Amino acid sequence: MNSKWEPVAYDDLKRQFFAERSRDVDGVANQSTFYHSRRLLRQLFGRFKFTMPDAWPLDYFLSNLFIGGEICITDTAAGVIPLRCGHAGINMYNEPTECIIANPVLGEMRRTIGEDCSLIRINPDYSGVMDIINRYAALLAMCDSSMAVTLMNAKVAFIGMATSKTQANTMKKMYDKLSMGEPAVFVNADAVNKENFWFNNVKQNFVGNEIQQLRRMIQNDFLTEIGINNANLEKRERLNLDEVNANNEEIHCNVQLWLDNIREGFKTANSLYGLDLKVELREWENELSKPDRLSETV
């Protein structure tokens, strides 16, 4: 292997290892996807309001809980704190019995769940939310790519077709003069004629509005997944109260499992260490969610 560092070769190797296809249409590993992943995670983190000791770093807690899927609360030499962990052991219900902690400062330790630690999780299988985040980030990134293509195509107003290099240079100079604002340009009739120009219907090929609408639909689908009220219904002239309430039920159903699992872990931690840990969903003012603000039509 060549010792010279080649980022392109590294990207190809990574695609092969993770089975990311293809080289030209990459919906997973690109900068736009990374951007949307961070943005969607911020929206998810903002959905929950935690009541915890001020000394606990909230960013550390949120990252390990939602990305890693679990975090351990236990008593250490530094006091009762949350720590990144793994789990081990198994009971009669196929649930873990121990937390395994490897901290660069506090060292390695094992704790028994329910006895000298509490394991906080969001999903029954102890997984995080990156499957949801990555899915919607990839879809939004492809919208970005499609928008870039349609914007680029909209710039191609016409194409000049030349039969020789001399004719091509003449056409280029003529275009340069017109672009600079000269009111009239004179060229040799034998060098250029109107049949040499093919005019592109840029408006017909522009699909930016449709892409923006699709982007909003994808974003609203994500908001529904994480329990944030949104207009996740096709825009229609008539939208009744039952349709809005059905959407709200779907929103709250999706996020309730996470909330219940976190509260269960907090209950154990509060009992073990005399804490007052709480979690609730942040509520934002949403006019459509209020029945008294809804008329028969919206």
Phi and psi restraints in degrees (value plus and minus 20) as a CYANA .aco file:
   2 ASN   PHI     -82.2   -42.2
   2 ASN   PSI     112.0   152.0
   3 SER   PHI     -93.5   -53.5
   3 SER   PSI     -34.6     5.4
   4 LYS   PHI     -91.0   -51.0
   4 LYS   PSI     115.6   155.6
   5 TRP   PHI     -93.4   -53.4
   5 TRP   PSI      99.4   139.4
   6 GLU   PHI    -145.2  -105.2
   6 GLU   PSI      81.8   121.8
   7 PRO   PHI     -77.3   -37.3
   7 PRO   PSI     -57.7   -17.7
   8 VAL   PHI     -83.2   -43.2
   8 VAL   PSI     -64.0   -24.0
   9 ALA   PHI     -83.4   -43.4
   9 ALA   PSI     -57.8   -17.8
  10 TYR   PHI     -84.1   -44.1
  10 TYR   PSI     -62.1   -22.1
  11 ASP   PHI     -82.3   -42.3
  11 ASP   PSI     -60.7   -20.7
  12 ASP   PHI     -81.9   -41.9
  12 ASP   PSI     -62.4   -22.4
  13 LEU   PHI     -83.6   -43.6
  13 LEU   PSI     -61.1   -21.1
  14 LYS   PHI     -86.2   -46.2
  14 LYS   PSI     -59.3   -19.3
  15 ARG   PHI     -81.9   -41.9
  15 ARG   PSI     -60.6   -20.6
  16 GLN   PHI     -85.8   -45.8
  16 GLN   PSI     -61.4   -21.4
  17 PHE   PHI     -86.5   -46.5
  17 PHE   PSI     -63.5   -23.5
  18 PHE   PHI    -113.4   -73.4
  18 PHE   PSI     -13.0    27.0
  19 ALA   PHI      37.0    77.0
  19 ALA   PSI      23.1    63.1
  20 GLU   PHI    -110.9   -70.9
  20 GLU   PSI      97.7   137.7
  21 ARG   PHI    -147.0  -107.0
  21 ARG   PSI     128.8   168.8
  22 SER   PHI    -124.9   -84.9
  22 SER   PSI    -192.6  -152.6
  23 ARG   PHI     -85.9   -45.9
  23 ARG   PSI     -57.4   -17.4
  24 ASP   PHI    -110.6   -70.6
  24 ASP   PSI     -49.8    -9.8
  25 VAL   PHI    -137.6   -97.6
  25 VAL   PSI      70.7   110.7
  26 ASP   PHI    -127.9   -87.9
  26 ASP   PSI      86.4   126.4
  27 GLY   PHI    -114.2   -74.2
  27 GLY   PSI     -11.8    28.2
  28 VAL   PHI    -141.5  -101.5
  28 VAL   PSI     -81.6   -41.6
  29 ALA   PHI    -116.6   -76.6
  29 ALA   PSI      61.7   101.7
  30 ASN   PHI    -167.7  -127.7
  30 ASN   PSI     145.1   185.1
  31 GLN   PHI     -83.8   -43.8
  31 GLN   PSI     -55.5   -15.5
  32 SER   PHI     -83.8   -43.8
  32 SER   PSI     -59.1   -19.1
  33 THR   PHI     -84.3   -44.3
  33 THR   PSI     -62.7   -22.7
  34 PHE   PHI     -82.2   -42.2
  34 PHE   PSI     -59.7   -19.7
  35 TYR   PHI     -81.0   -41.0
  35 TYR   PSI     -68.3   -28.3
  36 HIS   PHI     -88.2   -48.2
  36 HIS   PSI     -52.8   -12.8
  37 SER   PHI     -80.1   -40.1
  37 SER   PSI     -67.4   -27.4
  38 ARG   PHI     -84.6   -44.6
  38 ARG   PSI     -60.1   -20.1
  39 ARG   PHI     -87.0   -47.0
  39 ARG   PSI     -62.7   -22.7
  40 LEU   PHI     -87.6   -47.6
  40 LEU   PSI     -55.9   -15.9
  41 LEU   PHI     -83.5   -43.5
  41 LEU   PSI     -60.1   -20.1
  42 ARG   PHI     -81.8   -41.8
  42 ARG   PSI     -59.3   -19.3
  43 GLN   PHI     -85.3   -45.3
  43 GLN   PSI     -60.1   -20.1
  44 LEU   PHI     -85.7   -45.7
  44 LEU   PSI     -66.0   -26.0
  45 PHE   PHI     -78.9   -38.9
  45 PHE   PSI     -58.4   -18.4
  46 GLY   PHI     -91.3   -51.3
  46 GLY   PSI     -31.9     8.1
  47 ARG   PHI     -92.2   -52.2
  47 ARG   PSI     -44.9    -4.9
  48 PHE   PHI    -130.2   -90.2
  48 PHE   PSI     122.0   162.0
  49 LYS   PHI    -136.5   -96.5
  49 LYS   PSI      95.6   135.6
  50 PHE   PHI    -124.5   -84.5
  50 PHE   PSI     121.4   161.4
  51 THR   PHI    -129.5   -89.5
  51 THR   PSI      88.6   128.6
  52 MET   PHI    -162.0  -122.0
  52 MET   PSI     146.4   186.4
  53 PRO   PHI     -76.0   -36.0
  53 PRO   PSI     122.5   162.5
  54 ASP   PHI     -81.9   -41.9
  54 ASP   PSI     -47.1    -7.1
  55 ALA   PHI     -94.4   -54.4
  55 ALA   PSI     -33.9     6.1
  56 TRP   PHI    -101.5   -61.5
  56 TRP   PSI     104.5   144.5
  57 PRO   PHI     -91.1   -51.1
  57 PRO   PSI      96.7   136.7
  58 LEU   PHI     -84.6   -44.6
  58 LEU   PSI     -60.5   -20.5
  59 ASP   PHI     -80.3   -40.3
  59 ASP   PSI     -62.4   -22.4
  60 TYR   PHI     -82.5   -42.5
  60 TYR   PSI     -64.8   -24.8
  61 PHE   PHI     -83.1   -43.1
  61 PHE   PSI     -68.5   -28.5
  62 LEU   PHI     -84.9   -44.9
  62 LEU   PSI     -63.3   -23.3
  63 SER   PHI     -82.0   -42.0
  63 SER   PSI     -65.9   -25.9
  64 ASN   PHI     -92.8   -52.8
  64 ASN   PSI     -54.4   -14.4
  65 LEU   PHI     -91.1   -51.1
  65 LEU   PSI     -69.2   -29.2
  66 PHE   PHI    -108.0   -68.0
  66 PHE   PSI     -54.5   -14.5
  67 ILE   PHI    -104.2   -64.2
  67 ILE   PSI     -70.0   -30.0
  68 GLY   PHI     -96.9   -56.9
  68 GLY   PSI     -46.0    -6.0
  69 GLY   PHI      75.7   115.7
  69 GLY   PSI     -30.7     9.3
  70 GLU   PHI    -180.5  -140.5
  70 GLU   PSI     136.9   176.9
  71 ILE   PHI    -174.2  -134.2
  71 ILE   PSI     126.3   166.3
  72 CYS   PHI    -125.9   -85.9
  72 CYS   PSI     116.7   156.7
  73 ILE   PHI    -130.7   -90.7
  73 ILE   PSI      99.7   139.7
  74 THR   PHI    -170.9  -130.9
  74 THR   PSI     147.1   187.1
  75 ASP   PHI    -109.7   -69.7
  75 ASP   PSI     109.7   149.7
  76 THR   PHI    -153.8  -113.8
  76 THR   PSI    -196.8  -156.8
  77 ALA   PHI     -83.8   -43.8
  77 ALA   PSI     -41.4    -1.4
  78 ALA   PHI    -115.4   -75.4
  78 ALA   PSI     -12.5    27.5
  79 GLY   PHI      81.0   121.0
  79 GLY   PSI    -191.6  -151.6
  80 VAL   PHI    -100.5   -60.5
  80 VAL   PSI      95.0   135.0
  81 ILE   PHI    -162.4  -122.4
  81 ILE   PSI     141.3   181.3
  82 PRO   PHI    -107.0   -67.0
  82 PRO   PSI     119.5   159.5
  83 LEU   PHI    -157.2  -117.2
  83 LEU   PSI     124.9   164.9
  84 ARG   PHI     -82.6   -42.6
  84 ARG   PSI     121.8   161.8
  85 CYS   PHI    -173.4  -133.4
  85 CYS   PSI     151.6   191.6
  86 GLY   PHI    -140.6  -100.6
  86 GLY   PSI    -199.5  -159.5
  87 HIS   PHI    -153.9  -113.9
  87 HIS   PSI     138.6   178.6
  88 ALA   PHI    -170.5  -130.5
  88 ALA   PSI     155.5   195.5
  89 GLY   PHI      57.6    97.6
  89 GLY   PSI     150.4   190.4
  90 ILE   PHI    -176.7  -136.7
  90 ILE   PSI     119.2   159.2
  91 ASN   PHI    -127.6   -87.6
  91 ASN   PSI    -189.3  -149.3
  92 MET   PHI     -87.3   -47.3
  92 MET   PSI     -36.3     3.7
  93 TYR   PHI    -123.3   -83.3
  93 TYR   PSI      -2.6    37.4
  94 ASN   PHI      42.0    82.0
  94 ASN   PSI       9.4    49.4
  95 GLU   PHI    -125.3   -85.3
  95 GLU   PSI     130.1   170.1
  96 PRO   PHI     -87.8   -47.8
  96 PRO   PSI     134.4   174.4
  97 THR   PHI    -134.6   -94.6
  97 THR   PSI     -33.9     6.1
  98 GLU   PHI    -154.1  -114.1
  98 GLU   PSI     131.6   171.6
  99 CYS   PHI    -126.3   -86.3
  99 CYS   PSI     113.5   153.5
 100 ILE   PHI    -130.1   -90.1
 100 ILE   PSI     102.2   142.2
 101 ILE   PHI    -139.7   -99.7
 101 ILE   PSI     112.2   152.2
 102 ALA   PHI    -151.1  -111.1
 102 ALA   PSI      75.5   115.5
 103 ASN   PHI    -125.9   -85.9
 103 ASN   PSI     115.5   155.5
 104 PRO   PHI     -83.5   -43.5
 104 PRO   PSI     -40.9    -0.9
 105 VAL   PHI    -123.8   -83.8
 105 VAL   PSI     -66.2   -26.2
 106 LEU   PHI    -107.2   -67.2
 106 LEU   PSI     -33.4     6.6
 107 GLY   PHI      68.0   108.0
 107 GLY   PSI    -183.9  -143.9
 108 GLU   PHI    -115.8   -75.8
 108 GLU   PSI     125.0   165.0
 109 MET   PHI    -178.0  -138.0
 109 MET   PSI     134.8   174.8
 110 ARG   PHI    -143.3  -103.3
 110 ARG   PSI     116.3   156.3
 111 ARG   PHI    -149.8  -109.8
 111 ARG   PSI     126.4   166.4
 112 THR   PHI    -110.8   -70.8
 112 THR   PSI     104.0   144.0
 113 ILE   PHI     -85.4   -45.4
 113 ILE   PSI     108.8   148.8
 114 GLY   PHI      69.9   109.9
 114 GLY   PSI     -32.2     7.8
 115 GLU   PHI    -131.4   -91.4
 115 GLU   PSI     -74.6   -34.6
 116 ASP   PHI    -149.2  -109.2
 116 ASP   PSI       3.8    43.8
 117 CYS   PHI    -186.9  -146.9
 117 CYS   PSI     145.0   185.0
 118 SER   PHI    -148.4  -108.4
 118 SER   PSI     108.6   148.6
 119 LEU   PHI    -116.7   -76.7
 119 LEU   PSI      97.4   137.4
 120 ILE   PHI    -116.5   -76.5
 120 ILE   PSI     109.4   149.4
 121 ARG   PHI    -155.0  -115.0
 121 ARG   PSI     147.2   187.2
 122 ILE   PHI    -134.9   -94.9
 122 ILE   PSI     -50.1   -10.1
 123 ASN   PHI    -136.7   -96.7
 123 ASN   PSI     131.9   171.9
 124 PRO   PHI     -79.3   -39.3
 124 PRO   PSI     -49.4    -9.4
 125 ASP   PHI    -114.6   -74.6
 125 ASP   PSI      -8.4    31.6
 126 TYR   PHI      45.1    85.1
 126 TYR   PSI       2.2    42.2
 127 SER   PHI    -111.7   -71.7
 127 SER   PSI     145.9   185.9
 128 GLY   PHI    -114.5   -74.5
 128 GLY   PSI    -177.4  -137.4
 129 VAL   PHI    -130.2   -90.2
 129 VAL   PSI     -11.5    28.5
 130 MET   PHI     -88.5   -48.5
 130 MET   PSI     -40.5    -0.5
 131 ASP   PHI     -83.9   -43.9
 131 ASP   PSI     -60.7   -20.7
 132 ILE   PHI     -90.3   -50.3
 132 ILE   PSI     -66.9   -26.9
 133 ILE   PHI     -79.8   -39.8
 133 ILE   PSI     -68.5   -28.5
 134 ASN   PHI     -85.5   -45.5
 134 ASN   PSI     -56.2   -16.2
 135 ARG   PHI     -82.4   -42.4
 135 ARG   PSI     -71.2   -31.2
 136 TYR   PHI     -94.4   -54.4
 136 TYR   PSI     -51.1   -11.1
 137 ALA   PHI     -84.1   -44.1
 137 ALA   PSI     -60.2   -20.2
 138 ALA   PHI     -85.8   -45.8
 138 ALA   PSI     -61.6   -21.6
 139 LEU   PHI     -83.8   -43.8
 139 LEU   PSI     -63.4   -23.4
 140 LEU   PHI     -86.9   -46.9
 140 LEU   PSI     -55.9   -15.9
 141 ALA   PHI     -85.3   -45.3
 141 ALA   PSI     -56.0   -16.0
 142 MET   PHI     -88.9   -48.9
 142 MET   PSI     -50.8   -10.8
 143 CYS   PHI     -84.4   -44.4
 143 CYS   PSI     -61.2   -21.2
 144 ASP   PHI     -79.1   -39.1
 144 ASP   PSI     -64.6   -24.6
 145 SER   PHI     -83.8   -43.8
 145 SER   PSI     -63.0   -23.0
 146 SER   PHI     -84.8   -44.8
 146 SER   PSI     -58.3   -18.3
 147 MET   PHI     -84.8   -44.8
 147 MET   PSI     -60.0   -20.0
 148 ALA   PHI     -82.5   -42.5
 148 ALA   PSI     -59.3   -19.3
 149 VAL   PHI     -86.5   -46.5
 149 VAL   PSI     -65.8   -25.8
 150 THR   PHI     -88.3   -48.3
 150 THR   PSI     -52.7   -12.7
 151 LEU   PHI     -88.6   -48.6
 151 LEU   PSI     -58.9   -18.9
 152 MET   PHI     -85.9   -45.9
 152 MET   PSI     -62.6   -22.6
 153 ASN   PHI     -85.0   -45.0
 153 ASN   PSI     -50.9   -10.9
 154 ALA   PHI     -89.0   -49.0
 154 ALA   PSI     -36.4     3.6
 155 LYS   PHI    -102.9   -62.9
 155 LYS   PSI     -34.0     6.0
 156 VAL   PHI    -107.8   -67.8
 156 VAL   PSI      66.1   106.1
 157 ALA   PHI     -97.0   -57.0
 157 ALA   PSI     -59.6   -19.6
 158 PHE   PHI    -174.0  -134.0
 158 PHE   PSI     144.4   184.4
 159 ILE   PHI    -146.1  -106.1
 159 ILE   PSI     110.0   150.0
 160 GLY   PHI    -116.4   -76.4
 160 GLY   PSI     109.8   149.8
 161 MET   PHI    -130.3   -90.3
 161 MET   PSI      96.5   136.5
 162 ALA   PHI    -132.3   -92.3
 162 ALA   PSI     130.8   170.8
 163 THR   PHI    -119.2   -79.2
 163 THR   PSI     -27.3    12.7
 164 SER   PHI    -173.3  -133.3
 164 SER   PSI     145.1   185.1
 165 LYS   PHI     -85.0   -45.0
 165 LYS   PSI     -57.2   -17.2
 166 THR   PHI     -82.9   -42.9
 166 THR   PSI     -64.1   -24.1
 167 GLN   PHI     -85.5   -45.5
 167 GLN   PSI     -58.5   -18.5
 168 ALA   PHI     -83.5   -43.5
 168 ALA   PSI     -62.7   -22.7
 169 ASN   PHI     -84.0   -44.0
 169 ASN   PSI     -58.8   -18.8
 170 THR   PHI     -83.1   -43.1
 170 THR   PSI     -62.9   -22.9
 171 MET   PHI     -85.7   -45.7
 171 MET   PSI     -58.3   -18.3
 172 LYS   PHI     -83.9   -43.9
 172 LYS   PSI     -64.0   -24.0
 173 LYS   PHI     -84.1   -44.1
 173 LYS   PSI     -59.4   -19.4
 174 MET   PHI     -82.6   -42.6
 174 MET   PSI     -63.6   -23.6
 175 TYR   PHI     -85.4   -45.4
 175 TYR   PSI     -60.4   -20.4
 176 ASP   PHI     -80.0   -40.0
 176 ASP   PSI     -63.3   -23.3
 177 LYS   PHI     -86.0   -46.0
 177 LYS   PSI     -62.3   -22.3
 178 LEU   PHI     -83.9   -43.9
 178 LEU   PSI     -59.2   -19.2
 179 SER   PHI     -86.2   -46.2
 179 SER   PSI     -49.3    -9.3
 180 MET   PHI    -101.1   -61.1
 180 MET   PSI     -24.4    15.6
 181 GLY   PHI      78.7   118.7
 181 GLY   PSI     -10.4    29.6
 182 GLU   PHI     -85.7   -45.7
 182 GLU   PSI     109.3   149.3
 183 PRO   PHI     -89.8   -49.8
 183 PRO   PSI     -45.7    -5.7
 184 ALA   PHI    -165.0  -125.0
 184 ALA   PSI     119.5   159.5
 185 VAL   PHI    -149.2  -109.2
 185 VAL   PSI     113.6   153.6
 186 PHE   PHI    -137.2   -97.2
 186 PHE   PSI     108.1   148.1
 187 VAL   PHI    -154.2  -114.2
 187 VAL   PSI     146.9   186.9
 188 ASN   PHI     -89.1   -49.1
 188 ASN   PSI     109.9   149.9
 189 ALA   PHI     -82.5   -42.5
 189 ALA   PSI     -49.2    -9.2
 190 ASP   PHI     -95.8   -55.8
 190 ASP   PSI     -41.5    -1.5
 191 ALA   PHI    -103.0   -63.0
 191 ALA   PSI     -56.9   -16.9
 192 VAL   PHI    -158.5  -118.5
 192 VAL   PSI     119.2   159.2
 193 ASN   PHI    -161.4  -121.4
 193 ASN   PSI     146.2   186.2
 194 LYS   PHI     -85.9   -45.9
 194 LYS   PSI     -40.9    -0.9
 195 GLU   PHI     -89.8   -49.8
 195 GLU   PSI     -33.3     6.7
 196 ASN   PHI     -97.8   -57.8
 196 ASN   PSI     -28.4    11.6
 197 PHE   PHI    -133.6   -93.6
 197 PHE   PSI     111.6   151.6
 198 TRP   PHI    -132.2   -92.2
 198 TRP   PSI      97.2   137.2
 199 PHE   PHI    -112.2   -72.2
 199 PHE   PSI     109.1   149.1
 200 ASN   PHI    -113.8   -73.8
 200 ASN   PSI     114.8   154.8
 201 ASN   PHI    -102.7   -62.7
 201 ASN   PSI      66.1   106.1
 202 VAL   PHI     -86.1   -46.1
 202 VAL   PSI     -52.2   -12.2
 203 LYS   PHI     -87.3   -47.3
 203 LYS   PSI     -58.9   -18.9
 204 GLN   PHI     -86.2   -46.2
 204 GLN   PSI     -54.8   -14.8
 205 ASN   PHI    -107.2   -67.2
 205 ASN   PSI     -25.8    14.2
 206 PHE   PHI    -104.3   -64.3
 206 PHE   PSI     100.6   140.6
 207 VAL   PHI    -140.6  -100.6
 207 VAL   PSI       4.7    44.7
 208 GLY   PHI     -80.2   -40.2
 208 GLY   PSI     -59.3   -19.3
 209 ASN   PHI     -82.9   -42.9
 209 ASN   PSI     -61.6   -21.6
 210 GLU   PHI     -85.7   -45.7
 210 GLU   PSI     -58.7   -18.7
 211 ILE   PHI     -85.9   -45.9
 211 ILE   PSI     -61.0   -21.0
 212 GLN   PHI     -83.0   -43.0
 212 GLN   PSI     -59.3   -19.3
 213 GLN   PHI     -85.2   -45.2
 213 GLN   PSI     -62.4   -22.4
 214 LEU   PHI     -84.0   -44.0
 214 LEU   PSI     -60.7   -20.7
 215 ARG   PHI     -78.6   -38.6
 215 ARG   PSI     -63.6   -23.6
 216 ARG   PHI     -84.9   -44.9
 216 ARG   PSI     -58.1   -18.1
 217 MET   PHI     -84.7   -44.7
 217 MET   PSI     -61.3   -21.3
 218 ILE   PHI     -84.7   -44.7
 218 ILE   PSI     -63.6   -23.6
 219 GLN   PHI     -81.2   -41.2
 219 GLN   PSI     -62.3   -22.3
 220 ASN   PHI     -86.2   -46.2
 220 ASN   PSI     -55.7   -15.7
 221 ASP   PHI     -80.9   -40.9
 221 ASP   PSI     -61.4   -21.4
 222 PHE   PHI     -85.2   -45.2
 222 PHE   PSI     -63.9   -23.9
 223 LEU   PHI     -80.2   -40.2
 223 LEU   PSI     -57.0   -17.0
 224 THR   PHI     -83.5   -43.5
 224 THR   PSI     -60.3   -20.3
 225 GLU   PHI     -80.2   -40.2
 225 GLU   PSI     -57.1   -17.1
 226 ILE   PHI    -121.2   -81.2
 226 ILE   PSI      -9.2    30.8
 227 GLY   PHI      60.2   100.2
 227 GLY   PSI      11.4    51.4
 228 ILE   PHI    -128.0   -88.0
 228 ILE   PSI     108.5   148.5
 229 ASN   PHI     -78.6   -38.6
 229 ASN   PSI     117.6   157.6
 230 ASN   PHI    -177.9  -137.9
 230 ASN   PSI     150.4   190.4
 231 ALA   PHI    -108.3   -68.3
 231 ALA   PSI      38.4    78.4
 232 ASN   PHI    -101.9   -61.9
 232 ASN   PSI      31.6    71.6
 233 LEU   PHI    -160.2  -120.2
 233 LEU   PSI     124.2   164.2
 234 GLU   PHI     -80.2   -40.2
 234 GLU   PSI     117.8   157.8
 235 LYS   PHI     -88.2   -48.2
 235 LYS   PSI      99.8   139.8
 236 ARG   PHI    -151.5  -111.5
 236 ARG   PSI     145.3   185.3
 237 GLU   PHI     -89.0   -49.0
 237 GLU   PSI     -53.3   -13.3
 238 ARG   PHI    -143.1  -103.1
 238 ARG   PSI     104.7   144.7
 239 LEU   PHI    -155.0  -115.0
 239 LEU   PSI      92.0   132.0
 240 ASN   PHI    -112.7   -72.7
 240 ASN   PSI     152.4   192.4
 241 LEU   PHI     -83.9   -43.9
 241 LEU   PSI     -58.2   -18.2
 242 ASP   PHI     -82.9   -42.9
 242 ASP   PSI     -58.0   -18.0
 243 GLU   PHI     -85.9   -45.9
 243 GLU   PSI     -61.5   -21.5
 244 VAL   PHI     -85.8   -45.8
 244 VAL   PSI     -63.5   -23.5
 245 ASN   PHI     -84.1   -44.1
 245 ASN   PSI     -56.6   -16.6
 246 ALA   PHI     -82.8   -42.8
 246 ALA   PSI     -60.0   -20.0
 247 ASN   PHI     -86.2   -46.2
 247 ASN   PSI     -60.9   -20.9
 248 ASN   PHI     -83.8   -43.8
 248 ASN   PSI     -57.7   -17.7
 249 GLU   PHI     -84.1   -44.1
 249 GLU   PSI     -61.1   -21.1
 250 GLU   PHI     -82.6   -42.6
 250 GLU   PSI     -60.8   -20.8
 251 ILE   PHI     -80.5   -40.5
 251 ILE   PSI     -70.1   -30.1
 252 HIS   PHI     -92.3   -52.3
 252 HIS   PSI     -51.1   -11.1
 253 CYS   PHI     -84.6   -44.6
 253 CYS   PSI     -60.7   -20.7
 254 ASN   PHI     -84.0   -44.0
 254 ASN   PSI     -58.6   -18.6
 255 VAL   PHI    -114.3   -74.3
 255 VAL   PSI     -31.8     8.2
 256 GLN   PHI     -85.4   -45.4
 256 GLN   PSI     -54.2   -14.2
 257 LEU   PHI     -81.2   -41.2
 257 LEU   PSI     -65.2   -25.2
 258 TRP   PHI     -79.5   -39.5
 258 TRP   PSI     -64.4   -24.4
 259 LEU   PHI     -82.7   -42.7
 259 LEU   PSI     -64.5   -24.5
 260 ASP   PHI     -84.3   -44.3
 260 ASP   PSI     -61.4   -21.4
 261 ASN   PHI     -86.5   -46.5
 261 ASN   PSI     -61.0   -21.0
 262 ILE   PHI     -83.9   -43.9
 262 ILE   PSI     -63.3   -23.3
 263 ARG   PHI     -84.3   -44.3
 263 ARG   PSI     -55.4   -15.4
 264 GLU   PHI     -83.1   -43.1
 264 GLU   PSI     -63.9   -23.9
 265 GLY   PHI     -86.4   -46.4
 265 GLY   PSI     -58.9   -18.9
 266 PHE   PHI     -83.9   -43.9
 266 PHE   PSI     -57.4   -17.4
 267 LYS   PHI     -80.2   -40.2
 267 LYS   PSI     -62.5   -22.5
 268 THR   PHI     -85.9   -45.9
 268 THR   PSI     -64.1   -24.1
 269 ALA   PHI     -83.5   -43.5
 269 ALA   PSI     -60.9   -20.9
 270 ASN   PHI     -83.3   -43.3
 270 ASN   PSI     -58.7   -18.7
 271 SER   PHI     -90.3   -50.3
 271 SER   PSI     -58.5   -18.5
 272 LEU   PHI     -93.5   -53.5
 272 LEU   PSI     -59.1   -19.1
 273 TYR   PHI    -142.2  -102.2
 273 TYR   PSI     -10.6    29.4
 274 GLY   PHI      44.2    84.2
 274 GLY   PSI      13.7    53.7
 275 LEU   PHI    -109.0   -69.0
 275 LEU   PSI     155.4   195.4
 276 ASP   PHI    -151.7  -111.7
 276 ASP   PSI      36.4    76.4
 277 LEU   PHI     -97.0   -57.0
 277 LEU   PSI     115.5   155.5
 278 LYS   PHI    -160.9  -120.9
 278 LYS   PSI     135.6   175.6
 279 VAL   PHI    -164.8  -124.8
 279 VAL   PSI     119.8   159.8
 280 GLU   PHI    -168.4  -128.4
 280 GLU   PSI     145.9   185.9
 281 LEU   PHI    -107.0   -67.0
 281 LEU   PSI     115.1   155.1
 282 ARG   PHI     -90.8   -50.8
 282 ARG   PSI     120.3   160.3
 283 GLU   PHI    -137.0   -97.0
 283 GLU   PSI     108.7   148.7
 284 TRP   PHI    -129.9   -89.9
 284 TRP   PSI     131.3   171.3
 285 GLU   PHI     -80.8   -40.8
 285 GLU   PSI     104.3   144.3
 286 ASN   PHI    -156.2  -116.2
 286 ASN   PSI      88.3   128.3
 287 GLU   PHI     -82.4   -42.4
 287 GLU   PSI     -57.6   -17.6
 288 LEU   PHI     -87.9   -47.9
 288 LEU   PSI     -40.5    -0.5
 289 SER   PHI    -102.6   -62.6
 289 SER   PSI     -25.7    14.3
 290 LYS   PHI    -119.8   -79.8
 290 LYS   PSI      95.8   135.8
 291 PRO   PHI     -78.8   -38.8
 291 PRO   PSI     -54.9   -14.9
 292 ASP   PHI     -93.1   -53.1
 292 ASP   PSI     -32.3     7.7
 293 ARG   PHI    -116.1   -76.1
 293 ARG   PSI     -23.8    16.2
 294 LEU   PHI    -119.6   -79.6
 294 LEU   PSI     105.5   145.5
 295 SER   PHI    -107.5   -67.5
 295 SER   PSI    -193.9  -153.9
 296 GLU   PHI     -82.9   -42.9
 296 GLU   PSI     -50.6   -10.6
 297 THR   PHI    -145.4  -105.4
 297 THR   PSI     129.6   169.6
